[in-house]
């Protein structure tokens, strides 16, 4: 590693307090989704970049949904995309938190608050990387382009954030992309996410007829109909999906992580294979009835379905419809509320994964690195749809995302910035560096 690079990485340690403060400041700006308003946090980021002398462009899919895009470097040659989202999920019951959820409080070597791991820590790591490169006058001398997008709407599938930027041609190409989602954990070390399940949110309604609770035979109980069909729907998890061999190979590469973590959290090894290769069907909400003494004429259930790569969302939707038709289609209606497509690297030798692995080993030679297969979605799907090799890698513990007492380990932030810097300099290093 050149001496200049060593000095740059030493700067990360010196700037640790600045990085920590940046994360805290971002957490203190609420950007809960829903409603997803990112105007204030996007303004803060835009000012931060402008103060560095980096021109930031603002784009709005809707007035409240603001994306920031900054392009630095030579604007020709190779291109790295860095991406992060600034929206966060709702807090939930604040009494379950040890700290005020938007405090950005620092203690026990961690920064606490909603969005710390998912993913204002990752956004701060991207911004800090740009800041340090600029302080060494390296941004304009990169042999290629570094394009950073900081976006809204990811927590509601991303179609008005990264998806909108891609659809409008604002982001259209790149040699590789890194989405700064949290993938570092004390449970397993360093994770590099190479594939993600898709998702489908469905609403199943059952129809019946009202009657007096004392004369149920005069009615038709919609709740009872619903409870009879839901266990049958749950059996779709056992369906053999016949995944493409390429997908099976990549899934198998992620098994060591689940075997390792499974031992720690008590997840039986025999359940790992079906968890990775089959549908997950979760009944997440049930509603029905108008009064305690009235036979319900309507009932509904919300279902969260997770879909392995290699299987189309439409194929899964058809499976549900076929099962419902067998149970009596006139009694039920099925509505698709939302979806996102499964996402996977095209080959076993992803250049994005290789770049990150190499950078991790340079920063931490004893690192344990695992390939990750996520059951949640991310904006990586939009880059992969363009044919751009894309991985998720960043500071933050994935097991803390969306939870009460969300937090991020400060030392993981420092490591992530060093890894980003090392990867960027490896790939786009100026000739004189």
C-alpha positions as CSV (number, residue, x, y, z in Angstrom):
1,X,0.0,0.0,0.0
2,X,1.5,3.4,-1.0
3,X,2.6,5.7,1.8
4,X,0.0,8.3,0.7
5,X,-2.8,5.7,1.1
6,X,-1.6,4.9,4.6
7,X,-1.7,8.5,5.5
8,X,-5.3,8.8,4.1
9,X,-6.4,5.8,6.2
10,X,-4.8,7.3,9.3
11,X,-6.9,10.4,8.7
12,X,-10.0,8.3,9.2
13,X,-8.9,7.6,12.8
14,X,-8.2,11.3,13.3
15,X,-11.6,12.2,11.9
16,X,-13.5,9.7,14.0
17,X,-15.3,12.3,16.0
18,X,-16.3,14.2,12.9
19,X,-17.8,11.0,11.5
20,X,-19.6,10.2,14.7
21,X,-21.0,13.7,14.8
22,X,-22.2,13.4,11.2
23,X,-24.1,10.2,12.0
24,X,-25.7,11.8,15.0
25,X,-26.7,14.9,13.0
26,X,-28.3,12.8,10.3
27,X,-30.3,10.7,12.9
28,X,-31.5,14.0,14.5
29,X,-33.3,14.9,11.3
30,X,-36.4,12.7,11.2
31,X,-37.1,11.2,7.8
32,X,-39.6,8.5,8.7
33,X,-41.2,6.6,5.9
34,X,-44.2,6.8,5.8
35,X,-44.6,9.7,5.1
36,X,-41.1,9.7,3.6
37,X,-40.4,13.4,3.6
38,X,-36.6,13.8,3.0
39,X,-36.4,17.5,2.2
40,X,-34.7,18.5,5.4
41,X,-32.1,15.7,5.5
42,X,-31.5,16.1,1.8
43,X,-30.9,19.8,2.3
44,X,-28.4,19.0,5.1
45,X,-26.5,16.6,2.8
46,X,-26.5,19.1,-0.1
47,X,-25.0,21.8,2.2
48,X,-22.4,19.3,3.5
49,X,-21.3,18.5,0.0
50,X,-21.3,22.1,-1.2
51,X,-19.1,23.0,1.8
52,X,-16.7,20.5,0.5
53,X,-16.7,22.1,-2.9
54,X,-18.6,19.2,-4.4
55,X,-21.5,20.1,-6.7
56,X,-24.7,18.2,-5.6
57,X,-27.8,17.9,-7.8
58,X,-31.2,17.7,-6.3
59,X,-34.0,15.7,-7.9
60,X,-37.6,15.3,-6.8
61,X,-39.8,12.4,-7.8
62,X,-42.4,14.2,-5.7
63,X,-42.1,17.5,-3.8
64,X,-41.3,15.7,-0.5
65,X,-39.1,13.0,-2.0
66,X,-35.7,14.5,-2.7
67,X,-32.6,12.7,-4.0
68,X,-29.1,14.0,-4.0
69,X,-26.6,13.0,-6.8
70,X,-23.0,14.0,-6.8
71,X,-20.5,13.0,-9.5
72,X,-16.8,13.5,-9.0
73,X,-13.7,12.4,-10.9
74,X,-12.7,12.6,-14.5
75,X,-16.2,11.9,-15.8
76,X,-14.8,9.3,-18.2
77,X,-13.2,5.8,-17.9
78,X,-14.3,3.4,-15.1
79,X,-17.2,4.3,-12.8
80,X,-18.1,3.3,-9.3
81,X,-21.6,4.0,-8.0
82,X,-22.1,4.5,-4.2
83,X,-25.7,4.5,-3.0
84,X,-27.5,5.0,0.3
85,X,-31.0,5.8,1.4
86,X,-31.9,8.5,3.9
87,X,-35.5,7.4,4.8
88,X,-36.0,5.3,7.9
89,X,-38.8,3.1,9.2
90,X,-41.2,4.4,12.0
91,X,-40.0,4.3,15.6
92,X,-42.9,2.1,16.9
93,X,-43.4,2.1,20.6
94,X,-40.9,4.7,22.0
95,X,-41.2,3.2,25.5
96,X,-39.2,0.2,24.2
97,X,-36.2,2.5,23.5
98,X,-33.4,3.1,26.0
99,X,-32.8,6.5,24.4
100,X,-34.9,9.1,22.6
101,X,-35.1,7.5,19.1
102,X,-34.0,10.7,17.2
103,X,-31.3,11.7,19.7
104,X,-28.2,10.3,18.0
105,X,-26.9,9.6,21.5
106,X,-23.3,8.3,21.8
107,X,-22.4,5.9,24.5
108,X,-20.9,2.4,25.0
109,X,-18.9,3.0,21.8
110,X,-22.1,3.2,19.7
111,X,-24.4,5.8,18.2
112,X,-28.0,5.2,19.0
113,X,-31.2,6.1,17.2
114,X,-33.6,5.3,14.4
115,X,-31.7,4.9,11.2
116,X,-28.3,4.4,12.8
117,X,-27.7,1.0,11.1
118,X,-30.4,1.3,8.4
119,X,-28.8,3.4,7.1
120,X,-27.7,6.8,8.1
121,X,-24.4,5.3,9.3
122,X,-23.8,4.1,5.7
123,X,-24.8,7.5,4.3
124,X,-22.3,9.2,6.7
125,X,-19.6,6.7,5.6
126,X,-20.1,7.7,2.0
127,X,-20.0,11.4,2.8
128,X,-17.0,11.0,5.0
129,X,-15.2,9.1,2.3
130,X,-15.8,12.0,-0.1
131,X,-14.6,14.5,2.5
132,X,-11.3,12.7,3.1
133,X,-10.6,12.2,-0.6
134,X,-11.3,15.9,-1.1
135,X,-9.0,16.9,1.8
136,X,-6.2,15.2,-0.1
137,X,-7.2,16.9,-3.4
138,X,-7.9,13.4,-4.9
139,X,-11.4,13.7,-6.2
140,X,-10.6,15.7,-9.4
141,X,-7.7,13.4,-10.1
142,X,-9.5,10.1,-9.9
143,X,-8.9,8.0,-13.1
144,X,-12.6,7.5,-13.6
145,X,-15.9,8.6,-12.0
146,X,-17.4,8.2,-8.5
147,X,-21.1,8.7,-8.6
148,X,-23.0,9.0,-5.3
149,X,-26.7,8.8,-4.9
150,X,-28.4,9.5,-1.6
151,X,-32.1,8.8,-1.9
152,X,-35.6,8.6,-0.4
153,X,-38.3,5.9,-0.6
154,X,-36.1,2.7,-0.1
155,X,-38.2,1.6,2.8
156,X,-41.3,1.5,0.6
157,X,-39.6,-0.4,-2.2
158,X,-37.5,2.5,-3.8
159,X,-39.4,3.2,-6.9
160,X,-39.5,6.9,-6.2
161,X,-35.9,7.1,-5.1
162,X,-33.2,5.1,-6.8
163,X,-35.8,3.5,-9.1
164,X,-36.9,6.9,-10.3
165,X,-33.3,8.1,-10.9
166,X,-32.8,5.0,-13.1
167,X,-36.1,5.3,-14.9
168,X,-35.3,8.9,-15.8
169,X,-31.8,8.1,-17.0
170,X,-30.1,10.2,-14.3
171,X,-28.3,7.0,-13.3
172,X,-27.8,4.9,-16.3
173,X,-24.4,3.0,-16.2
174,X,-21.5,2.0,-14.1
175,X,-18.8,-0.7,-13.9
176,X,-19.9,-1.7,-10.3
177,X,-22.0,-0.4,-7.5
178,X,-21.9,-0.6,-3.7
179,X,-25.0,0.0,-1.7
180,X,-24.0,1.1,1.8
181,X,-26.5,-1.1,3.7
182,X,-25.3,-2.4,7.1
183,X,-23.6,-5.8,6.7
184,X,-21.0,-5.7,9.5
185,X,-21.9,-7.6,12.7
186,X,-20.2,-8.9,15.9
187,X,-22.2,-12.1,15.2
188,X,-20.2,-13.0,12.0
189,X,-17.8,-10.2,11.0
190,X,-18.0,-8.8,7.5
191,X,-20.8,-9.6,5.1
192,X,-21.0,-8.9,1.4
193,X,-24.6,-9.2,0.1
194,X,-24.7,-10.8,-3.4
195,X,-28.4,-11.6,-3.6
196,X,-31.8,-10.8,-2.2
197,X,-35.2,-12.3,-2.1
198,X,-38.1,-10.5,-3.8
199,X,-41.2,-9.6,-2.0
200,X,-45.0,-9.6,-2.6
201,X,-47.6,-8.1,-0.3
202,X,-51.0,-9.5,-0.8
203,X,-54.5,-8.9,0.6
204,X,-56.9,-11.8,0.7
205,X,-60.5,-11.0,1.3
206,X,-63.2,-13.5,2.2
207,X,-66.9,-12.9,1.6
208,X,-69.9,-14.1,3.6
209,X,-73.2,-12.9,4.9
210,X,-74.2,-11.1,8.1
211,X,-76.5,-12.6,10.7
212,X,-77.4,-12.3,14.4
213,X,-74.8,-14.0,16.6
214,X,-77.6,-16.1,18.2
215,X,-78.6,-17.5,14.8
216,X,-75.3,-18.0,12.9
217,X,-76.9,-20.6,10.6
218,X,-78.7,-17.6,8.9
219,X,-75.3,-16.1,7.9
220,X,-72.0,-17.1,6.4
221,X,-69.0,-16.4,8.6
222,X,-66.2,-14.7,6.6
223,X,-63.7,-15.0,9.4
224,X,-64.1,-18.8,9.6
225,X,-63.7,-19.1,5.8
226,X,-60.5,-17.1,6.1
227,X,-59.1,-19.2,8.9
228,X,-59.8,-22.4,7.0
229,X,-57.8,-21.3,3.9
230,X,-54.8,-19.6,5.6
231,X,-53.2,-22.8,6.7
232,X,-53.4,-24.2,3.2
233,X,-51.8,-21.0,1.9
234,X,-49.0,-21.4,4.4
235,X,-48.2,-24.8,2.8
236,X,-47.0,-22.9,-0.3
237,X,-43.8,-22.5,1.6
238,X,-43.2,-26.3,1.0
239,X,-43.5,-26.0,-2.8
240,X,-40.5,-27.1,-4.8
241,X,-39.7,-24.1,-6.9
242,X,-37.1,-25.7,-9.1
243,X,-34.6,-22.8,-8.9
244,X,-32.1,-22.3,-11.8
245,X,-28.8,-24.0,-11.2
246,X,-26.9,-20.7,-11.2
247,X,-29.1,-19.5,-8.4
248,X,-28.6,-22.7,-6.4
249,X,-24.8,-22.3,-6.7
250,X,-24.9,-18.7,-5.4
251,X,-27.3,-19.7,-2.6
252,X,-24.9,-22.4,-1.6
253,X,-22.1,-19.9,-1.3
254,X,-24.1,-18.1,1.4
255,X,-24.8,-21.1,3.5
256,X,-21.7,-20.8,5.7
257,X,-23.0,-17.5,7.1
258,X,-26.4,-19.0,8.1
259,X,-24.7,-22.1,9.6
260,X,-22.4,-19.8,11.7
261,X,-25.2,-17.5,12.8
262,X,-27.7,-20.3,13.2
263,X,-25.5,-21.8,16.0
264,X,-25.5,-18.5,17.8
265,X,-29.2,-17.8,17.6
266,X,-30.5,-21.4,17.8
267,X,-31.7,-21.7,14.2
268,X,-31.7,-25.4,13.4
269,X,-29.4,-26.4,10.5
270,X,-32.0,-28.6,8.8
271,X,-34.2,-25.5,8.4
272,X,-31.5,-23.5,6.6
273,X,-32.0,-25.1,3.2
274,X,-35.7,-24.5,3.0
275,X,-35.3,-21.0,4.4
276,X,-32.9,-20.1,1.6
277,X,-34.5,-21.9,-1.3
278,X,-38.3,-21.8,-0.7
279,X,-41.0,-19.2,-0.4
280,X,-41.6,-17.5,3.0
281,X,-45.3,-16.8,3.6
282,X,-46.1,-14.6,6.6
283,X,-49.6,-13.8,7.7
284,X,-49.0,-10.4,9.1
285,X,-52.4,-8.9,9.7
286,X,-56.0,-10.2,10.0
287,X,-59.2,-8.1,10.3
288,X,-62.9,-8.6,10.1
289,X,-66.3,-8.1,11.7
290,X,-68.3,-5.1,12.7
291,X,-69.6,-6.0,16.2
292,X,-69.2,-8.7,18.8
293,X,-72.7,-10.1,18.2
294,X,-72.7,-10.0,14.4
295,X,-71.6,-12.8,12.1
296,X,-69.0,-11.1,9.9
297,X,-69.7,-10.7,6.2
298,X,-66.1,-9.7,5.4
299,X,-62.6,-10.5,6.6
300,X,-59.2,-10.0,5.3
301,X,-55.6,-11.0,5.8
302,X,-52.4,-9.3,4.7
303,X,-49.6,-11.7,3.6
304,X,-45.9,-10.9,3.3
305,X,-44.3,-13.2,0.8
306,X,-40.6,-13.5,0.2
307,X,-39.4,-14.9,-3.2
308,X,-36.1,-16.5,-4.1
309,X,-34.2,-15.3,-7.1
310,X,-35.0,-17.2,-10.3
311,X,-38.7,-17.1,-9.6
312,X,-40.9,-14.4,-11.1
313,X,-43.3,-12.4,-8.9
314,X,-46.1,-13.2,-11.4
315,X,-45.4,-16.9,-11.0
316,X,-45.9,-16.7,-7.2
317,X,-49.1,-14.6,-7.6
318,X,-50.4,-17.3,-9.9
319,X,-49.7,-20.0,-7.3
320,X,-51.9,-18.1,-4.8
321,X,-54.7,-17.7,-7.3
322,X,-54.6,-21.4,-8.2
323,X,-54.9,-22.4,-4.6
324,X,-57.7,-19.9,-4.0
325,X,-59.6,-21.1,-7.1
326,X,-59.6,-24.7,-5.7
327,X,-61.1,-23.5,-2.4
328,X,-63.9,-21.6,-4.1
329,X,-63.0,-18.5,-6.0
330,X,-66.4,-16.9,-5.5
331,X,-65.7,-16.7,-1.8
332,X,-62.3,-14.9,-2.0
333,X,-60.6,-12.1,-3.8
334,X,-56.9,-11.5,-4.0
335,X,-55.2,-8.1,-4.3
336,X,-51.6,-7.4,-4.9
337,X,-50.6,-4.3,-2.8
338,X,-46.9,-4.1,-3.6
339,X,-43.9,-6.0,-4.8
340,X,-40.2,-5.9,-5.5
341,X,-38.3,-8.3,-7.7
342,X,-35.6,-10.7,-6.5
343,X,-32.1,-9.5,-7.2
344,X,-28.9,-11.5,-7.8
345,X,-25.4,-11.0,-9.0
346,X,-25.0,-12.5,-12.5
347,X,-22.0,-14.7,-11.8
348,X,-20.0,-16.3,-9.0
349,X,-17.1,-13.8,-9.6
350,X,-18.8,-10.5,-9.1
351,X,-16.3,-7.6,-9.7
352,X,-18.1,-5.6,-7.0
353,X,-17.7,-8.4,-4.5
354,X,-14.0,-8.9,-5.4
355,X,-13.3,-5.2,-5.0
356,X,-14.8,-5.1,-1.5
357,X,-13.2,-8.4,-0.4
358,X,-9.8,-7.1,-1.5
359,X,-10.3,-3.8,0.3
360,X,-11.5,-5.5,3.5
361,X,-8.4,-7.7,3.6
362,X,-6.1,-4.7,3.1
363,X,-7.7,-2.9,6.0
364,X,-8.2,-6.0,8.2
365,X,-6.0,-8.9,7.1
366,X,-7.6,-11.3,9.7
367,X,-11.1,-10.5,8.6
368,X,-13.8,-13.2,8.4
369,X,-15.9,-12.5,5.2
370,X,-19.2,-14.1,4.3
371,X,-21.4,-13.8,1.3
372,X,-24.9,-12.8,2.3
373,X,-28.3,-13.7,0.9
374,X,-30.8,-11.3,2.3
375,X,-34.5,-11.9,2.8
376,X,-35.1,-8.2,2.6
377,X,-35.0,-6.0,-0.5
378,X,-32.8,-3.0,-1.3
379,X,-32.0,-0.6,-4.1
380,X,-29.4,-3.0,-5.5
381,X,-32.2,-4.4,-7.7
382,X,-32.3,-1.2,-9.8
383,X,-28.6,-1.3,-10.5
384,X,-28.6,-5.0,-11.3
385,X,-31.5,-4.5,-13.7
386,X,-29.1,-2.2,-15.6
387,X,-26.5,-5.0,-15.7
388,X,-24.3,-3.3,-13.1
389,X,-22.5,-5.7,-10.7
390,X,-23.8,-4.6,-7.3
391,X,-23.2,-5.7,-3.7
392,X,-24.4,-4.4,-0.4
393,X,-21.6,-3.5,2.0
394,X,-21.5,-1.0,4.8
395,X,-21.4,-0.2,8.5
396,X,-24.3,-1.3,10.7
397,X,-25.7,-4.5,12.1
398,X,-28.4,-6.0,9.9
399,X,-30.0,-7.7,12.9
400,X,-30.7,-4.3,14.4
401,X,-32.4,-2.8,11.4
402,X,-36.0,-1.8,12.1
403,X,-35.7,-2.7,15.8
404,X,-36.0,-0.7,19.0
405,X,-32.7,0.6,20.3
406,X,-31.2,0.6,16.8
407,X,-27.5,1.6,17.0
408,X,-24.2,1.4,15.1
409,X,-20.7,0.5,16.4
410,X,-18.4,3.4,16.0
411,X,-15.4,1.3,15.2
412,X,-17.4,-0.4,12.3
413,X,-18.0,3.1,10.9
414,X,-14.3,3.7,10.9
415,X,-13.6,0.4,9.2
416,X,-16.2,1.0,6.6
417,X,-14.8,4.4,5.6
418,X,-11.3,2.9,5.4
419,X,-12.6,0.0,3.2
420,X,-14.5,2.4,0.9
421,X,-11.4,4.6,0.5
422,X,-9.2,1.6,-0.2
423,X,-11.5,0.1,-2.8
424,X,-12.0,3.5,-4.6
425,X,-8.2,4.1,-4.7
426,X,-7.5,0.6,-5.9
427,X,-10.0,1.0,-8.7
428,X,-9.7,4.7,-9.6
429,X,-6.3,5.7,-8.3
430,X,-4.6,8.8,-9.8
431,X,-1.4,8.0,-11.7
432,X,0.6,10.0,-9.2
433,X,-0.9,8.5,-6.0
